[in-house]
Amino acid sequence: MSEEAFRSLYEQLRDQARTGEEHGRGALVHLTPERVRAAAAEVRYGRTVSLAAPIETRPGPDNPEPAIHSMTAIAPRGPEAAGLHFARDRFAMNVHGDTDSHLDALCHVMFDGELHGGVPAGTVTPGGARALALDLLHDGIVGRGVLLDIPRSRGVPWLEPGDQVTTDDLTAAEAAQGVRTGPGDLLFVRVGHRRRRREAGAWNAAQARVGLHPRAMGFLAERRVAVLGSDGNNDTAPSAVAGIAFPVHVLAIHAMGVHLMDYLDFEELAPVCAELDRWHFLCVVAPLRLPAATGSPVNPIAVL
C-alpha cells in the first residue's frame, strides 16, 4: 500500500469518526449504557477467562527490556520472625513492549504533529500526557466482546509472521463462528501469536509479526467498534505501508479514536468459546489509574 493510498484511507476514516471527538472519548461513544446492559444480560454460564498473558521478567528476543519485579521486604529469620511482618515488592515495566499484554491510550500515537481529534502533540510533556491520557478510562471499559479466530477460520494453528488479516478474513470468521460484530463491541482478533511463541519459541516480533491490513480498519468503522485487541501487536511487520511503520495504530487510535490492546492471550478463551459455541461475551477491562499515562498493563476478563 502506498503512502498516498494510506493517507486517503486515513482521511476517510477520520471523517467517519468525527462524531466521537466532541466528547473526547473517541470510539467509546459507541459503547452506550444500553449496550453495556445488553452485554451483561447475555451472561449464561458465569465462567470467567483472562485475556492477558503473565507479565514476563526475563529478557528474550522479543523482550529486551523485561518488566522488573523485586522484593523489598521478605520473611525475617531467627528470633526476628516473631510478631507481625509484611512481604513487600516493587514493579516496573516498559508498557509498550512486544511481549506483555497492554492497553494503548489515545495519546499514545502522534501523527503529523497531532493526537486524535486534532489535539496538539505538545500536550504530551515530560510530566505526562495532558490530554487523551489513560485517565479517560478511570471507570474501565465494560461491554460486549467478540472473538474472531482467524487461524481457526483458515484451518491453521496460527498465522505466520508477516501475514495480514484482511476484511475478508474478518467476515469469513464471523460466518464460520455464527457471530456478527456490532456497534460498541470490543473486537478481539486472534492471529495465533501466543500459540506460535509457546510452541516454536520467541522471535524478534519488532521485525516480523502478524497484524491487520490497514484496509481492515474500514470493517471497524462500518461496524462502529469501540475497542480493538489482538494477541499480536495489531500491526503487521514489516509494515504494509511504505513510509508508515504502524499504520493500524495510526488509523485506529489517531484517525478513529479506537483504544487498542496489544499482545493479549486468547489460548484459554478460544477453546471455551468453541466448547460453548459462543463467540461473544461480557468483557471487563480495568487498566491502572495512572492519570497522565500513555498506556497500562491490562488483564481483560471475559464473562460467558
Secondary structure, 3 states (H helix, E strand, C coil): CCHHHHHHHHHHHHHHCHHHHHHCCHHHHHCCHHHHHHHHHCCCCCCEEECCCCCCCCCECCECCCCEEEEEECCCCHHHHCCCCCCEEEEECCCCCCCCCEEECCCCCCECCECHHHCEHHHEECCEECCCCHHHHCCCEEEEEEEEEHHHHHCCCCCCCCCEECHHHHHHHHHHHCCCCCCCCEEEEECCHHHHHHHHCCCCCCCCECEECHHHHHHHHHHCCCEEEECCCCECECCCECCECCHHHHHHHHHCCCEEEECCCCCCHHHHHHHHCCCEEEEEECCCCCCCCCEEECCCEEEC
